[in-house]
């Protein structure tokens, strides 16, 4: 009786790290971008601006300028919202409700 294939391949598969022989599964194994997660706001804002302005712009000659302006507006608004929530949580709330 011939030897089954898994038994023949076992020594070869044991030498290869597990991450190499498995496919990437986007929702189960996400990309590790924990150090630079805040940089993802730029492509997100750009994509939202491109899609929104593609529908709303009246004159396509103004399209690139309006996309750039809206992208900067989104990024600026998110930065200001982040700063406002930081100030609220770290400074205003402790002043209203001091720790015991």
Secondary structure, DSSP 8 states (H G I E B T S, - for coil): ----HHHHHHHHHHHS-HHHHS---TTTS----TTSGGGHHHHHHHHHHHHHHHHH-S-GGGHHHHHHHHHHHHHHHHHHHHHHHHHIIIIIHHHHS---
